[in-house]
Amino acid sequence: QNETRMEALLPSSLPPLIEGGIAFTYGLKPYVEPTVVLVPSFVEDQVTSLASAIGFDYDTLSYTLGLFLCYPLGLVMSLLPYGKVKHLFSFFLGAFLLQFTLGVQWIHQLVASLVAYAAFAVLPRRLSKTVVPVFIVGYCVLGHLHRQYVNYLGWDLDFTGPHMVLTIKLYSIAWNLYDGECLAKADGDEDKVSRAAKKCKKFALEEMPSLLEFLGYTFCFSNVLAGPAYEFSIYKAAADGSLLYDANGKPRGKIPSQIPATLKAFVISVVCMGLFVVGTGKFPIMDPADPQNNPPVFIAAGSGWSRHDGTPWHVRYAYQWVALLCIRFKYYFAWKNAEGANNIWYAGFEGFDEKGEPKGWENANNIDIISFETAPNLKILSAAWNKKTSNWLTRYIYMRTGGSLTATYAMSAFWHGFYPGYYFFFLSMPLLTSCERIGRKKLSPRFSTGGKWTPWGVTTIVTTSFLIEYFIQPFQMLAWEWSVEAWAQHYWFGHVAAVAFYAICSVLPTPKDDKKKKA
C-alpha cells in the first residue's frame, strides 16, 4: 500500500529502475552480514525477549538501550589514556552501537567515512570542499528516498538517522580543511581569506587527521546515534587531552568535575522520556492502531478531535498544542541523553578562558528547552532547537553562500528528507520570518519596554508559540493530504494572519525613536 502511494508520484518508467537498483543493493547483504561481528547473538536474543516482555518493538528498545549504554562507555572513555587508545575505543564502540541498533546497515557509516577520507587524501582542498559535501548529501538523499519508497510514512529505524549526523560531520570537515589551507597560505594576513573562514578560524584544520582520529570522530559512540554533531576540533581536543592540559601536561585551569553536568542532563532526559511516553499515550498525534496508514488523530473523522466530529475549534487547537508538545519530549530525551554521555568524558566541556576559569558545558548541548518553549521570536526559537545542526547550516551553508536563506532552507529540507510535509513547513518559514522582521521594525519600538517578561514580551512569547504550533503540523503529518487537512481544519488561519499582519505593518510608519530595546 505505502509503496503504491510513492509510486503514484513517479513516472511509470521509474519504478522498475528503482526496484532494480534496490534489488542490486539488497543483493550485497550476504557479503556485508559477516562484518556484523561486534554484537554476540545471545545479546540480540536477550533484547528480543525483553522487547516482547515489555511490549516494545526490537528497534525502539535497542535504540533506547544504545543511548543509555553510552553512559558506562563514556565513563570508561574518561579513564582511558589520551590519544590513540581513546580514538580506537570511540571508533569500535561506535561501530558496536551501530551494529547493535542497525545490524548490517552499519556498513553505510563505514563506506561513507572511508570514501570521504580517500577524497580528502587525494583531492586538492578547493575540490574536496565541494566533492565531499556533494557526495555525503547525495548519499543522505538516496537514503531518504529509499526509505520513502520501501516504507512510505513508516517510522522503522534505519541508517538514515545516524547518516544525518554523519552528513554534518563530513560536510564540516571538508570546509575545516579548506579554511585551514586558506589561513595557512594567508600567513597571518586575514584580509586574504573570506569572512566566513575568519569566523570559523577556531575550527580550521591545517593538517589532515589520521585515519584513526577520523574514524574515532565519525563513529564517536557518544553522538553516533542521536548527535549532536559538534566540530572535529572539539572531539580531538577532548580525545587527545589538549582541552584540559597544555603541551607540558599542566592543567590549563582547575578542572571541574563532570558529574554535575552529566547528572543534570541525564535526569532531564529521563524526565523527558517519561513525559513523552505518558503524554503521547494520552494525547497521540498518530493513530496508535496503524500510524502508518490511518489518518492522524486530530484530523481523522470519528476520533472526537477533528472538525468532522463537530469539535469546537479552540478544543481542537488545544489538543494539537499539547500533542505536539508531548512529541517534542522525544527529541528532548534523545538530545539531553546524548549531552550527558558527552559530558561524562569532557567532550561537552568548553575548556578554560585566559584566566584559567571554566567556560561551561555547551559543546554537546543541542537544545535549550526553556528558551525554545518560551521563545519571543523565530530567531531565538530557531537558535534554541537542534543547536548543532543550526551551527552547521549557519557556518557551512548560509555563510558560504553569501547569506542565502533559500540555500539554507533548501539544504535543511534535503537533509530532513522529501516528505511533502517538510516542504510545507520550510516554504512557510520565509513568510513568518518576514512578519517577524517587519514587526520588530514597526511595532517593537512602540510597545517594547525591554525585558522578556514585560507585557509586550509575554505577548510575543504567546504569539510565537501559538503560530509555530500551527505551522509545524506538516512536519509531523509528512504526507501531502494529511498536511493540507491539518492546516485546513484550522481554516489556514496562520497563513491568513501572517499575510494580513504583513500588509497592515507595511503601511504603518516606521517609528522615529529607535532607541528602545527591541523584543
TINUBA-399502 format. One record per residue (C-alpha): residue number from 1; residue in one letter; x, y, z. Coordinates in Angstrom, 1 decimal, padded with zeros to 4 digits. Layout:
N
NUM / a / X / Y / Z
...
***
This chain:
519
1 / q / 000.0 / 000.0 / 000.0
2 / n / 002.6 / 002.5 / 001.0
3 / e / 004.9 / 001.6 / -001.9
4 / t / 001.9 / 002.2 / -004.2
5 / r / 001.4 / 005.6 / -002.7
6 / m / 005.0 / 006.5 / -003.5
7 / e / 004.9 / 005.0 / -007.0
8 / a / 001.8 / 007.2 / -007.8
9 / l / 004.1 / 010.2 / -007.6
10 / l / 006.6 / 008.9 / -010.1
11 / p / 006.6 / 008.4 / -013.9
12 / s / 005.7 / 004.8 / -014.8
13 / s / 009.2 / 004.2 / -016.2
14 / l / 011.0 / 004.9 / -012.9
15 / p / 009.7 / 002.3 / -010.5
16 / p / 011.2 / -000.7 / -012.4
17 / l / 014.6 / 001.1 / -012.5
18 / i / 014.4 / 002.0 / -008.8
19 / e / 013.4 / -001.6 / -007.9
20 / g / 016.3 / -002.9 / -009.9
21 / g / 018.7 / -000.7 / -008.0
22 / i / 017.2 / -001.7 / -004.7
23 / a / 017.4 / -005.3 / -005.6
24 / f / 021.1 / -005.0 / -006.6
25 / t / 021.8 / -003.2 / -003.3
26 / y / 020.0 / -005.8 / -001.2
27 / g / 021.9 / -008.5 / -003.1
28 / l / 025.0 / -007.3 / -001.4
29 / k / 023.6 / -008.2 / 002.0
30 / p / 025.2 / -011.7 / 002.2
31 / y / 028.6 / -010.0 / 001.7
32 / v / 028.0 / -007.5 / 004.4
33 / e / 026.5 / -009.7 / 007.1
34 / p / 029.9 / -011.2 / 008.0
35 / t / 031.0 / -007.7 / 009.1
36 / v / 028.5 / -007.7 / 011.9
37 / v / 030.8 / -009.3 / 014.4
38 / l / 030.7 / -006.9 / 017.4
39 / v / 027.3 / -008.0 / 018.8
40 / p / 027.1 / -011.5 / 020.2
41 / s / 024.0 / -013.4 / 019.1
42 / f / 022.9 / -014.0 / 022.7
43 / v / 022.7 / -010.2 / 023.2
44 / e / 020.2 / -010.0 / 020.4
45 / d / 018.2 / -012.9 / 021.8
46 / q / 018.0 / -011.2 / 025.2
47 / v / 016.9 / -007.9 / 023.7
48 / t / 014.3 / -009.6 / 021.6
49 / s / 012.9 / -011.4 / 024.7
50 / l / 012.9 / -008.2 / 026.7
51 / a / 011.1 / -006.3 / 023.9
52 / s / 008.5 / -009.0 / 023.7
53 / a / 008.0 / -009.0 / 027.5
54 / i / 007.5 / -005.2 / 027.9
55 / g / 005.6 / -004.7 / 024.6
56 / f / 008.3 / -002.7 / 022.7
57 / d / 009.5 / -003.4 / 019.2
58 / y / 013.1 / -004.5 / 018.9
59 / d / 014.3 / -001.4 / 017.1
60 / t / 012.9 / 001.0 / 019.7
61 / l / 014.3 / -000.9 / 022.6
62 / s / 017.7 / -001.5 / 021.1
63 / y / 018.0 / 002.2 / 020.2
64 / t / 017.0 / 003.3 / 023.7
65 / l / 019.3 / 000.8 / 025.3
66 / g / 022.1 / 002.1 / 023.0
67 / l / 021.6 / 005.6 / 024.2
68 / f / 021.8 / 004.7 / 027.8
69 / l / 024.7 / 002.4 / 027.2
70 / c / 026.7 / 005.5 / 026.2
71 / y / 027.0 / 006.4 / 029.9
72 / p / 029.1 / 003.5 / 031.1
73 / l / 031.0 / 003.7 / 027.9
74 / g / 031.6 / 007.4 / 028.5
75 / l / 032.9 / 006.6 / 032.0
76 / v / 035.4 / 004.1 / 030.5
77 / m / 036.4 / 006.6 / 027.9
78 / s / 037.2 / 009.2 / 030.6
79 / l / 039.6 / 006.7 / 032.3
80 / l / 041.5 / 005.7 / 029.1
81 / p / 044.9 / 007.2 / 028.1
82 / y / 044.6 / 010.2 / 025.8
83 / g / 045.4 / 009.8 / 022.1
84 / k / 045.2 / 006.6 / 020.1
85 / v / 043.6 / 004.5 / 022.7
86 / k / 040.7 / 006.9 / 023.1
87 / h / 040.3 / 007.2 / 019.3
88 / l / 040.3 / 003.4 / 018.9
89 / f / 037.7 / 003.0 / 021.7
90 / s / 035.5 / 005.7 / 020.2
91 / f / 035.6 / 004.0 / 016.8
92 / f / 035.0 / 000.4 / 017.9
93 / l / 032.3 / 001.3 / 020.4
94 / g / 030.5 / 003.5 / 017.9
95 / a / 030.6 / 000.6 / 015.4
96 / f / 029.3 / -001.7 / 018.2
97 / l / 026.3 / 000.6 / 018.8
98 / l / 025.5 / 000.9 / 015.1
99 / q / 025.6 / -002.9 / 014.7
100 / f / 023.5 / -003.3 / 017.9
101 / t / 020.8 / -001.0 / 016.6
102 / l / 021.0 / -001.2 / 012.8
103 / g / 022.6 / -004.6 / 012.1
104 / v / 024.1 / -004.8 / 008.6
105 / q / 023.1 / -001.2 / 007.8
106 / w / 026.1 / -000.1 / 009.9
107 / i / 028.2 / -000.5 / 006.8
108 / h / 026.8 / 002.7 / 005.3
109 / q / 028.6 / 004.7 / 008.1
110 / l / 031.9 / 002.9 / 007.3
111 / v / 031.7 / 003.2 / 003.5
112 / a / 030.8 / 006.9 / 003.6
113 / s / 033.5 / 007.7 / 006.0
114 / l / 036.2 / 005.8 / 004.0
115 / v / 035.2 / 007.3 / 000.7
116 / a / 035.2 / 010.8 / 002.2
117 / y / 038.6 / 010.2 / 003.8
118 / a / 040.0 / 009.0 / 000.5
119 / a / 038.7 / 012.1 / -001.2
120 / f / 040.4 / 014.3 / 001.4
121 / a / 043.6 / 012.4 / 000.9
122 / v / 043.9 / 012.7 / -002.8
123 / l / 041.9 / 015.8 / -003.8
124 / p / 043.0 / 019.4 / -003.5
125 / r / 041.2 / 021.3 / -000.7
126 / r / 039.5 / 023.6 / -003.2
127 / l / 037.9 / 020.5 / -004.8
128 / s / 037.3 / 018.3 / -001.7
129 / k / 035.3 / 021.2 / -000.1
130 / t / 032.8 / 020.6 / -002.9
131 / v / 033.2 / 016.9 / -003.8
132 / v / 032.7 / 015.6 / -000.2
133 / p / 029.7 / 017.6 / 000.6
134 / v / 028.0 / 016.7 / -002.7
135 / f / 028.9 / 013.0 / -002.1
136 / i / 027.6 / 012.9 / 001.5
137 / v / 024.5 / 014.9 / 000.9
138 / g / 023.8 / 012.8 / -002.2
139 / y / 024.2 / 009.6 / -000.1
140 / c / 021.8 / 011.1 / 002.5
141 / v / 019.3 / 012.0 / -000.2
142 / l / 019.3 / 008.5 / -001.6
143 / g / 018.9 / 007.1 / 001.9
144 / h / 015.8 / 009.2 / 002.4
145 / l / 014.3 / 008.4 / -001.0
146 / h / 014.9 / 004.7 / -000.4
147 / r / 013.2 / 004.8 / 003.0
148 / q / 010.2 / 006.7 / 001.5
149 / y / 009.9 / 004.2 / -001.4
150 / v / 010.0 / 001.0 / 000.6
151 / n / 008.4 / 002.2 / 003.8
152 / y / 006.3 / 005.3 / 003.0
153 / l / 005.2 / 007.1 / 006.2
154 / g / 006.9 / 004.3 / 008.2
155 / w / 008.9 / 005.0 / 011.4
156 / d / 011.1 / 001.9 / 011.3
157 / l / 014.7 / 002.6 / 012.5
158 / d / 017.2 / 002.6 / 009.7
159 / f / 020.6 / 004.1 / 008.8
160 / t / 019.3 / 007.5 / 007.7
161 / g / 019.2 / 008.9 / 011.3
162 / p / 022.9 / 008.3 / 012.1
163 / h / 023.7 / 009.2 / 008.5
164 / m / 022.2 / 012.6 / 009.0
165 / v / 024.6 / 013.2 / 011.9
166 / l / 027.5 / 011.9 / 009.7
167 / t / 026.5 / 014.3 / 006.9
168 / i / 027.0 / 017.2 / 009.2
169 / k / 030.4 / 015.9 / 010.3
170 / l / 031.9 / 015.2 / 006.9
171 / y / 030.4 / 018.4 / 005.4
172 / s / 032.0 / 020.4 / 008.2
173 / i / 035.4 / 018.7 / 007.9
174 / a / 035.5 / 019.5 / 004.2
175 / w / 035.3 / 023.2 / 005.0
176 / n / 037.6 / 022.9 / 008.0
177 / l / 040.4 / 021.6 / 005.9
178 / y / 039.8 / 024.2 / 003.2
179 / d / 039.7 / 027.0 / 005.8
180 / g / 042.9 / 025.7 / 007.3
181 / e / 044.7 / 025.7 / 004.0
182 / c / 043.5 / 029.3 / 003.2
183 / l / 044.5 / 030.6 / 006.6
184 / a / 048.0 / 029.0 / 006.3
185 / k / 048.5 / 030.5 / 002.8
186 / a / 047.5 / 033.9 / 004.1
187 / d / 050.3 / 033.7 / 006.7
188 / g / 048.6 / 035.9 / 009.2
189 / d / 047.1 / 038.3 / 006.7
190 / e / 043.4 / 037.6 / 007.2
191 / d / 042.4 / 040.1 / 004.6
192 / k / 043.4 / 037.4 / 002.1
193 / v / 040.8 / 035.0 / 003.4
194 / s / 037.0 / 035.0 / 003.3
195 / r / 034.9 / 036.5 / 006.0
196 / a / 033.4 / 033.0 / 006.6
197 / a / 036.8 / 031.4 / 007.0
198 / k / 037.8 / 034.1 / 009.6
199 / k / 034.7 / 033.5 / 011.6
200 / c / 035.3 / 029.7 / 011.6
201 / k / 039.0 / 030.0 / 012.2
202 / k / 038.9 / 028.1 / 015.5
203 / f / 037.6 / 025.1 / 013.7
204 / a / 040.0 / 025.2 / 010.8
205 / l / 042.3 / 022.2 / 010.3
206 / e / 045.8 / 022.8 / 008.8
207 / e / 046.6 / 019.1 / 008.8
208 / m / 044.8 / 016.0 / 007.6
209 / p / 043.6 / 013.9 / 010.6
210 / s / 044.9 / 010.4 / 010.8
211 / l / 042.6 / 007.7 / 009.8
212 / l / 042.2 / 006.6 / 013.4
213 / e / 041.3 / 010.1 / 014.5
214 / f / 038.9 / 010.5 / 011.6
215 / l / 037.0 / 007.2 / 012.3
216 / g / 037.1 / 008.0 / 016.1
217 / y / 035.2 / 011.2 / 015.2
218 / t / 032.8 / 009.9 / 012.6
219 / f / 031.9 / 006.8 / 014.7
220 / c / 032.1 / 008.6 / 018.1
221 / f / 030.0 / 006.4 / 020.3
222 / s / 028.5 / 009.3 / 022.4
223 / n / 026.9 / 011.1 / 019.4
224 / v / 026.7 / 008.5 / 016.6
225 / l / 023.0 / 007.6 / 017.3
226 / a / 021.4 / 011.0 / 018.1
227 / g / 024.1 / 013.6 / 017.7
228 / p / 025.0 / 016.3 / 018.5
229 / a / 027.5 / 016.6 / 015.6
230 / y / 030.0 / 019.0 / 017.1
231 / e / 033.1 / 020.1 / 015.3
232 / f / 036.1 / 017.7 / 014.8
233 / s / 038.4 / 020.1 / 016.7
234 / i / 036.1 / 019.7 / 019.7
235 / y / 036.3 / 015.9 / 019.6
236 / k / 040.0 / 015.9 / 019.0
237 / a / 040.8 / 018.3 / 021.9
238 / a / 038.7 / 016.1 / 024.3
239 / a / 040.3 / 012.8 / 023.0
240 / d / 043.9 / 013.9 / 022.9
241 / g / 043.8 / 015.8 / 026.3
242 / s / 044.6 / 019.3 / 024.9
243 / l / 041.2 / 020.5 / 026.1
244 / l / 042.3 / 020.1 / 029.7
245 / y / 046.2 / 020.1 / 029.6
246 / d / 048.8 / 022.2 / 027.9
247 / a / 051.8 / 020.7 / 025.9
248 / n / 053.7 / 020.2 / 029.1
249 / g / 050.9 / 018.2 / 030.7
250 / k / 050.0 / 021.0 / 033.1
251 / p / 046.3 / 021.6 / 033.7
252 / r / 045.0 / 024.7 / 031.8
253 / g / 042.9 / 025.6 / 034.9
254 / k / 041.1 / 024.0 / 037.8
255 / i / 039.4 / 021.0 / 036.1
256 / p / 035.8 / 020.9 / 037.1
257 / s / 034.0 / 017.6 / 038.0
258 / q / 032.0 / 016.3 / 035.1
259 / i / 029.5 / 014.7 / 037.5
260 / p / 027.0 / 017.7 / 038.0
261 / a / 026.8 / 018.4 / 034.2
262 / t / 026.4 / 014.7 / 033.4
263 / l / 023.7 / 014.1 / 036.1
264 / k / 021.8 / 017.2 / 035.2
265 / a / 021.5 / 016.2 / 031.5
266 / f / 020.7 / 012.6 / 032.4
267 / v / 017.9 / 013.5 / 034.9
268 / i / 016.3 / 015.9 / 032.4
269 / s / 016.5 / 013.2 / 029.7
270 / v / 014.8 / 010.6 / 031.9
271 / v / 012.1 / 013.0 / 032.9
272 / c / 011.5 / 013.9 / 029.2
273 / m / 011.3 / 010.3 / 028.3
274 / g / 008.6 / 009.7 / 030.9
275 / l / 006.7 / 012.8 / 029.8
276 / f / 006.9 / 011.6 / 026.2
277 / v / 005.6 / 008.1 / 027.0
278 / v / 002.8 / 009.3 / 029.2
279 / g / 001.9 / 012.3 / 027.2
280 / t / 001.8 / 010.6 / 023.8
281 / g / -000.3 / 007.8 / 025.3
282 / k / -002.9 / 010.3 / 026.4
283 / f / -002.6 / 012.8 / 023.5
284 / p / -001.4 / 010.8 / 020.5
285 / i / -000.9 / 012.5 / 017.1
286 / m / -000.8 / 009.4 / 015.0
287 / d / -003.4 / 006.6 / 015.3
288 / p / -001.9 / 004.0 / 017.7
289 / a / -003.8 / 001.2 / 015.8
290 / d / -002.0 / 001.9 / 012.5
291 / p / 000.1 / 005.1 / 012.5
292 / q / 001.5 / 004.4 / 009.0
293 / n / -001.8 / 004.2 / 007.2
294 / n / -004.6 / 005.7 / 009.3
295 / p / -005.1 / 009.4 / 009.3
296 / p / -003.6 / 011.2 / 012.4
297 / v / -005.9 / 011.5 / 015.4
298 / f / -006.7 / 015.2 / 015.2
299 / i / -007.8 / 015.2 / 011.6
300 / a / -009.5 / 011.8 / 011.5
301 / a / -013.3 / 011.6 / 011.4
302 / g / -014.6 / 009.7 / 014.4
303 / s / -011.6 / 010.5 / 016.6
304 / g / -013.5 / 013.1 / 018.5
305 / w / -010.8 / 015.7 / 017.9
306 / s / -011.4 / 016.7 / 014.3
307 / r / -013.6 / 019.3 / 012.5
308 / h / -015.6 / 016.4 / 011.0
309 / d / -016.8 / 015.5 / 014.6
310 / g / -018.1 / 019.0 / 015.3
311 / t / -015.4 / 019.6 / 017.9
312 / p / -015.1 / 023.3 / 018.7
313 / w / -012.0 / 024.9 / 017.1
314 / h / -010.4 / 026.0 / 020.4
315 / v / -010.6 / 022.5 / 021.7
316 / r / -009.1 / 021.0 / 018.5
317 / y / -006.3 / 023.5 / 018.7
318 / a / -005.6 / 023.0 / 022.4
319 / y / -005.4 / 019.2 / 021.8
320 / q / -002.9 / 019.7 / 018.9
321 / w / -000.9 / 022.1 / 021.0
322 / v / -000.5 / 019.6 / 023.8
323 / a / 000.1 / 016.7 / 021.5
324 / l / 002.9 / 018.4 / 019.7
325 / l / 004.5 / 019.4 / 023.0
326 / c / 004.4 / 015.7 / 024.0
327 / i / 006.1 / 014.7 / 020.8
328 / r / 008.9 / 017.2 / 021.4
329 / f / 009.8 / 015.4 / 024.6
330 / k / 011.1 / 012.6 / 022.5
331 / y / 013.7 / 014.9 / 021.0
332 / y / 014.5 / 016.4 / 024.3
333 / f / 015.1 / 013.0 / 025.8
334 / a / 017.5 / 011.9 / 023.0
335 / w / 019.4 / 015.2 / 022.9
336 / k / 019.7 / 015.6 / 026.7
337 / n / 020.7 / 011.9 / 027.0
338 / a / 023.5 / 012.4 / 024.4
339 / e / 024.6 / 015.6 / 026.1
340 / g / 025.2 / 013.8 / 029.4
341 / a / 027.0 / 011.0 / 027.6
342 / n / 029.4 / 013.5 / 026.1
343 / n / 029.8 / 015.4 / 029.3
344 / i / 031.0 / 012.4 / 031.2
345 / w / 034.2 / 012.3 / 029.2
346 / y / 034.5 / 016.1 / 028.9
347 / a / 033.6 / 016.3 / 025.2
348 / g / 030.8 / 018.7 / 026.3
349 / f / 033.2 / 020.9 / 028.3
350 / e / 034.1 / 024.2 / 026.6
351 / g / 037.6 / 024.5 / 028.2
352 / f / 039.1 / 027.4 / 030.0
353 / d / 039.3 / 031.2 / 029.5
354 / e / 042.5 / 033.2 / 029.5
355 / k / 042.3 / 033.3 / 033.3
356 / g / 042.0 / 029.6 / 033.7
357 / e / 038.4 / 029.7 / 034.6
358 / p / 036.0 / 027.0 / 033.2
359 / k / 033.8 / 028.4 / 030.4
360 / g / 030.9 / 026.0 / 030.7
361 / w / 029.4 / 022.8 / 029.2
362 / e / 027.8 / 023.9 / 025.9
363 / n / 029.7 / 021.8 / 023.4
364 / a / 027.2 / 019.0 / 023.5
365 / n / 024.1 / 021.0 / 024.4
366 / n / 021.7 / 020.6 / 021.4
367 / i / 018.6 / 022.0 / 022.9
368 / d / 017.6 / 024.8 / 025.4
369 / i / 014.2 / 023.6 / 026.4
370 / i / 013.0 / 026.6 / 028.3
371 / s / 014.4 / 029.1 / 025.7
372 / f / 012.6 / 027.2 / 023.0
373 / e / 009.3 / 026.8 / 024.7
374 / t / 009.3 / 030.5 / 025.7
375 / a / 010.9 / 032.0 / 022.6
376 / p / 009.6 / 035.5 / 021.9
377 / n / 010.5 / 035.3 / 018.2
378 / l / 011.5 / 032.9 / 015.5
379 / k / 015.2 / 033.8 / 015.7
380 / i / 015.5 / 032.8 / 019.3
381 / l / 013.3 / 029.7 / 018.8
382 / s / 015.5 / 028.5 / 015.9
383 / a / 018.7 / 029.1 / 017.8
384 / a / 017.5 / 027.0 / 020.8
385 / w / 016.4 / 024.0 / 018.7
386 / n / 018.8 / 021.4 / 017.4
387 / k / 021.6 / 023.9 / 018.0
388 / k / 024.5 / 021.9 / 016.4
389 / t / 022.6 / 021.4 / 013.2
390 / s / 021.8 / 025.1 / 013.2
391 / n / 025.5 / 025.8 / 013.6
392 / w / 026.3 / 023.6 / 010.6
393 / l / 023.7 / 025.4 / 008.5
394 / t / 024.9 / 028.8 / 009.5
395 / r / 028.7 / 028.2 / 009.2
396 / y / 028.8 / 026.0 / 006.1
397 / i / 025.7 / 026.8 / 004.1
398 / y / 024.4 / 030.3 / 005.0
399 / m / 027.9 / 031.9 / 005.4
400 / r / 029.3 / 030.1 / 002.3
401 / t / 026.5 / 031.2 / 000.0
402 / g / 026.6 / 034.9 / 000.8
403 / g / 023.8 / 034.7 / 003.3
404 / s / 021.3 / 032.9 / 001.1
405 / l / 018.3 / 031.9 / 003.1
406 / t / 017.0 / 030.0 / 000.1
407 / a / 020.1 / 027.8 / 000.0
408 / t / 020.0 / 027.3 / 003.8
409 / y / 016.3 / 026.3 / 003.9
410 / a / 016.8 / 024.1 / 000.9
411 / m / 019.7 / 022.2 / 002.5
412 / s / 017.8 / 021.8 / 005.7
413 / a / 014.8 / 020.4 / 003.8
414 / f / 017.0 / 018.0 / 001.8
415 / w / 018.8 / 016.9 / 005.0
416 / h / 015.5 / 016.0 / 006.6
417 / g / 014.1 / 014.1 / 003.6
418 / f / 011.5 / 014.5 / 000.9
419 / y / 008.1 / 014.1 / 002.5
420 / p / 005.8 / 017.0 / 001.4
421 / g / 005.2 / 018.0 / 005.0
422 / y / 008.8 / 019.1 / 005.4
423 / y / 008.5 / 021.4 / 002.4
424 / f / 005.1 / 022.8 / 003.5
425 / f / 006.9 / 023.9 / 006.7
426 / f / 010.1 / 025.2 / 005.3
427 / l / 008.4 / 027.1 / 002.4
428 / s / 006.2 / 028.8 / 005.0
429 / m / 009.1 / 030.0 / 007.2
430 / p / 010.1 / 032.9 / 004.9
431 / l / 006.6 / 034.3 / 005.3
432 / l / 006.8 / 034.1 / 009.1
433 / t / 010.4 / 035.4 / 009.1
434 / s / 009.3 / 038.5 / 007.1
435 / c / 006.4 / 039.1 / 009.5
436 / e / 008.8 / 038.9 / 012.4
437 / r / 011.3 / 041.4 / 010.9
438 / i / 008.7 / 043.9 / 010.0
439 / g / 007.0 / 043.6 / 013.4
440 / r / 010.3 / 044.2 / 015.1
441 / k / 010.8 / 047.3 / 012.9
442 / k / 007.4 / 048.8 / 013.1
443 / l / 005.8 / 047.5 / 016.4
444 / s / 008.6 / 046.7 / 018.9
445 / p / 009.8 / 050.4 / 019.2
446 / r / 006.2 / 051.4 / 020.0
447 / f / 005.3 / 048.7 / 022.6
448 / s / 008.5 / 047.1 / 023.9
449 / t / 009.9 / 048.4 / 027.3
450 / g / 012.7 / 045.9 / 027.3
451 / g / 012.8 / 042.5 / 029.0
452 / k / 011.3 / 039.1 / 028.2
453 / w / 008.6 / 039.1 / 030.8
454 / t / 007.1 / 042.5 / 030.2
455 / p / 003.6 / 042.7 / 028.8
456 / w / 004.9 / 043.1 / 025.3
457 / g / 007.4 / 040.3 / 025.8
458 / v / 004.7 / 037.9 / 027.1
459 / t / 002.6 / 038.9 / 024.1
460 / t / 005.4 / 037.9 / 021.7
461 / i / 006.0 / 034.6 / 023.5
462 / v / 002.4 / 033.6 / 023.3
463 / t / 002.1 / 034.7 / 019.7
464 / t / 005.2 / 032.9 / 018.6
465 / s / 004.1 / 029.7 / 020.3
466 / f / 000.6 / 030.0 / 019.0
467 / l / 001.7 / 030.4 / 015.4
468 / i / 004.6 / 027.9 / 015.4
469 / e / 002.3 / 025.1 / 016.6
470 / y / 000.2 / 025.8 / 013.5
471 / f / 003.0 / 026.0 / 011.0
472 / i / 004.8 / 022.9 / 012.4
473 / q / 001.9 / 020.5 / 011.9
474 / p / 003.0 / 019.2 / 008.5
475 / f / 006.4 / 018.3 / 009.9
476 / q / 004.7 / 015.5 / 011.8
477 / m / 002.0 / 014.8 / 009.2
478 / l / 004.6 / 014.2 / 006.5
479 / a / 002.0 / 013.2 / 003.8
480 / w / 000.6 / 015.8 / 001.4
481 / e / -003.1 / 015.1 / 002.1
482 / w / -002.6 / 014.9 / 005.9
483 / s / -000.6 / 018.2 / 005.9
484 / v / -003.3 / 020.0 / 003.9
485 / e / -006.1 / 018.7 / 006.1
486 / a / -004.2 / 019.7 / 009.2
487 / w / -004.0 / 023.3 / 008.1
488 / a / -007.5 / 023.2 / 006.6
489 / q / -009.1 / 022.2 / 009.9
490 / h / -007.7 / 025.3 / 011.4
491 / y / -009.0 / 027.3 / 008.4
492 / w / -005.5 / 028.3 / 007.3
493 / f / -005.6 / 031.0 / 009.9
494 / g / -001.8 / 031.0 / 010.3
495 / h / -001.1 / 031.9 / 006.7
496 / v / -004.1 / 034.3 / 006.5
497 / a / -003.0 / 036.1 / 009.7
498 / a / 000.6 / 036.3 / 008.6
499 / v / -000.3 / 037.9 / 005.2
500 / a / -002.7 / 040.3 / 006.9
501 / f / -000.2 / 041.2 / 009.5
502 / y / 002.5 / 041.9 / 006.9
503 / a / 000.1 / 044.0 / 004.8
504 / i / -001.0 / 046.1 / 007.8
505 / c / 002.5 / 046.7 / 009.1
506 / s / 003.7 / 047.6 / 005.6
507 / v / 001.5 / 050.7 / 005.6
508 / l / 002.4 / 051.8 / 009.2
509 / p / 005.0 / 054.5 / 009.5
510 / t / 008.4 / 053.4 / 011.0
511 / p / 008.8 / 055.0 / 014.5
512 / k / 011.5 / 057.7 / 014.5
513 / d / 012.6 / 056.7 / 018.1
514 / d / 014.6 / 053.5 / 017.6
515 / k / 016.5 / 053.7 / 020.9
516 / k / 014.1 / 051.4 / 022.7
517 / k / 015.1 / 047.8 / 023.1
518 / k / 013.6 / 045.5 / 020.6
519 / a / 011.8 / 042.4 / 021.7
***
